[in-house]
Amino acid sequence: MNKDQSRPAFRIVLYYLVFGISWIAVSDRVLELLVPDPHRLSALQAYKGWAFVLASALLVYLTIRRELRKGLRTDQALRESEEKYHSLIETANDAVFIIDADTGIILDTNRRAGDLLGLPRESIIGMHQRDIHPAEQADKCRELLEASIKKDGVIAGDLCVFHREGRTIPVEVSGTTVLRGNRRFLQLFFRDISLRKTAEDLAQKRLQRLAALHAIDMIISSSLDLRITLSEVLDLVISQLHVDAADILLLNTDTQTLTYSAGRGFRTPAIEQSSLRMGEGLAGTAALEHRSIFAPDPRDPATGFQRAPLLDSEGFIAYAVVPLMAKGKVLGVLEVLHRSPWNVDAEWQSYLEALAAQAAIAIDNAALFDELQQSAIEVTLAYDATLAGWARALDLRSKETERHTERVTEMTLRLARAMGMGAKELVHVRRGALLHDIGKIGIPDHVLLKPGPLTDEEWTIMRRHPQFAFEMLQPIAYLRPALDIPYCHHEWWDGTGYPRNLKGEQIPLAARIFAVADVWDALIAKDRPYRQGIAKEEIREHIRSLSGTQLDPRVVDTFLSMEW
């Protein structure tokens, strides 16, 4: 019996006790005052006892009646409260579960709970709470309960529940912990958030897809290597469309064939043999007709898929192909393949086509850059061939020894590499070496071709050829970086050279390197008009003797350490 139940009995006993004590203490004194005659007082004592019994009975009756009425009112209020509570639960938009916090048993629930789980209310009552959640969420349920204890009984979080049909439903859980006597109950509200989760997932998916399209935009702006572009595009296609494999066939405009260029997700090299004419098979048809083709089962001969060995070796059973179009031209096709059945919707197809459109722009940019690079290489080769032709023509006009320019250019490049020059610098060094005597075009034949020593006047004319070289090459932007050698290769380390009397490191390094190579070639030549060839050791000693005067000592030391 709890305290609330014992209080009415206690009040009845208390009333009776107070009344009895008061009767005993007061009744005799009152009678003695009212009836002084002892004989009559004795007779009245018997009636006093009956009066006490009647009065006490009446008191007990009235007290019990009062307590009963009070109890009835309390019970009525409790029933009304419970009915109101159950009415609120039943009309609630959320599923409501009343759970014994100690045992985890579901004690009560409402109609929405039955709808949520697909079970009748009677089946739910008596179940354990863990039976309505996936097993992997057991820890999360426990964490929610533990958190409610720390947060004054408030419960909030997201969980999932099982529906009778086997699907999992995400729910938002809120509630409180309720204490009734010594027992603790959980009053939980489960709200189905499937639509919200679906919307969130859809928003997340669209955000990822936008990010993927942006990634292709970044590829367009940052990558000009076609192989890298194809690789990154295929990685995005597989990750965003969740397909097993993808490849790109690029169109060869000369042969009008689609040939394999890149692929991802293939187990065998069979895809690399793909080569289809325009209009041949699904890929050729997509390219020819500028339309996407989706084949849920390319193994069916009716689909027109013509690479059966690819399907057999890879196990693909689903296929789609989209033409790669840029600026109104077909660049190739994007193929995606899957090893299990797929159920693609219009949004998936549209996204595939959007990826293909962006990929086509990236591929077109990279291909254009490759073409420009190739054109630049061809132009450079043509320029360099022209320079070499000029050099040979100068050798012939000057009656230089055979292959003079070729030899001195080769030695200059060897020495420049030994001095630590990079590839870009070597390009200009080579061009400068080829054109080192281009200024001699402006020297008259009677001076340039004179077999004997030159007069002072003739030397003055001859020494003008570096200036002529500068005037010829400086306006040509392509050859301007190569000017150092034609303009400065006759400057001396000690400042006594020409045309500007530059000294030491004022002279460009390329010119200082060439000067050593030119002296070397002049010494090994056998038929220069003004000098006969000499032995190799004498050449080494002669070059060493010029160190610090005509030639840069550091370049000389490097040259003497080389094998030649």
C-alpha positions, 0 to 999 in steps of 0.5 A: 500500500502506497502513501496515497492509499493509506492516507484515508484510513489514517484520517478515519482513525485520527478523527475517531481518536480525537472524537473519543478523547474529546467525548471522554474528557468533556461528556462527564463534566457536562453531565455533572454540571447539568444534572446535579442529582447523583441518581439521575446522573447514574441513569444518564450514564447508560444513555451517554454510552449509547449516544457515544456509539451513535455519534461515533458511528455517524462520524465514521460514516460521514468520514468514510463517505467523504473519503469515498467521494474524494476517491471517486472524484480522484478516480474520475479525474485520473480516468479523464486524464488517461483518456485525454492522454490516450486520445492525444497519443492516438491522434498524434501525427507521430508514432508513440512508444511507451517503453519500460526503461529498465527492461526495454519492453514496449508497454503501449503504443498508438495506431501510427506506430502500427502503420510505421512498422506494418504491425497491429498494435497488439503485436507491438506491445510486449516486443523488445525495443531492439527488435524494431531497429536494425542490429547495427543500430544497437549501439546508437540506441544505447547512446541515445538512452545514456545521453537522455540521462545526462540531459535531464531525460530528453531524448533526441536523435535519428534511428531506423526501424524495420517495416514488416515488408523488410524495408528500413525506414529512417525516423527522427526520435524525440521523447522524455524519461518519465518517473512513476514511483520507482519505475522509469519509462521512456515516452518516445515519438518516432517521426518518419523522415523518409521523404526528408532523407530522400530529398537530402540524398537527392540534394547531396547527389545533385551537389556531387554531380555538380561538383563532378561537372565543375571538376571537368570544367577544371580539367578543361581549364587546367589540363592540356594533356589529352591522356590525362584529360581522358583518364580524369574524365573516365574516373569521374564517369565511373564514380558518379554514374556507379558503373563498372567500366567506361571507355572512350573511342575517338574518331579518326577523321582520315579513316572515319573509324572510332578507335580505343583511346582510354578505358577504366574498369576492364579486366582484360585488354579486349576493349583495346582492340575496338575499332568501328566504322562510322555507323557500325554497331551501337557506338558507330550508330551513336556517332553517325546519328548524334544520339545516345543509345541505351541497351539494357542487355547488349547480349541480345543480337537485336540490339546491334552490339557487334563486339560479342567477345568483349561481353563474353570476356568481361561479363557485361550485361548493360551498355550505354553509349553517348556521342562526344560532340564539340562545336558541331563535330563528332570527336568520338563516343563515351561508352559505359558498361555494367556487369549487373542489371541496371534500372536507369532513369531519365535523370541518370541518362541526362547526367550521363549526357551532361558529363559527355558534353563537358568531357567533349569540350575537355577532349576538344581543348586537349586535342586542339592543344596537341595539334598546336603543339605538333604544329609548333614542333613542325614550325620549329623544326622547319625554322631550325632546318632553315637555320642549318641551311643558312649555316651551310650556305655561309660555310660554302661562301666563306670556304670554311672547312667541311662541317665547320658549323656542325662541329662547332655547334656540337662542341658548344652544346657539349660544353654548355651541358657540362657548364650546367645549362638547361634544355631550354637554354640549349635550344637558343645556344644551338641556334646561336651557334648555327648563326654565329657568322650570319653577320658575314653576309654583309662582308664583301667577298674580297675581304671575306675570301682573301687567302692571306692576312688582312690589312688593318682596313680589312680587319675593320670591315671584318670586325663589323660582322657581329654588328651586322648579325645583331641588326639582322636577328634582333628584329626577329622575336623567334631568334632574339634569345639566340643573339648572344653568340652571333653578337658577342662571340668575339668579345675577349675575357680581358675586354680587348675583343669586339664589337663592344669591348665587354669584359669578364662576366659582362660577356654572356655565358653562351658567347664565352662557351662558344668562343672556346669551341670556336678556337678549338675548331679553328685549331683542328681545321686543316684547310683554313686559308690563314692557318694549318691544323695542329696536333691535339696536345698543342691545341690543349696547350694553346687553349690553356694559354688563352685562359684569362685573356681571350677565354673565360678560365672557368669555361677553359677548365671545363673544356680541358676536363672533357674528352674530345 
